Amino acid sequence: MQKHEYLELDALAAPNGYVAPPTQEDLAYVVHFRKTCQRYQIDFAKADQDERNFVIHMAEKTFFRKRA
C-alpha cells in the first residue's frame, strides 16, 4: 500500500507536476501580472469577476506580445 502512495507522490513531483518549481517565465509573468493590477488599480483578491477577467486578459495580452 505504501509503495502505491509513493508512486503517486513521484507523479506529482514530475517536471510538469503539481510541485514543480516555477520557471523564469512563470516568475516574469507573476511580476507582470502584479504590475498590470497596479496599473489599473485593481486588487485581485477583492475584485469582482469582470475586473478579474479584464486584468487577466490585459496581462496575458501585453505579456505574450512582449515575449514574441
Residue pairs with C-beta under 8 A, 6 or more apart in sequence:
11 17
12 18
12 19
13 19
13 20
14 20
22 30
25 67
28 63
29 59
29 63
32 59
32 62
32 63
32 66
33 55
33 56
33 59
33 63
36 55
36 58
36 59
36 62
37 43
37 44
37 55
37 59
40 54
40 55
40 58
42 51
42 52
42 54
42 55
44 52
44 55
47 55
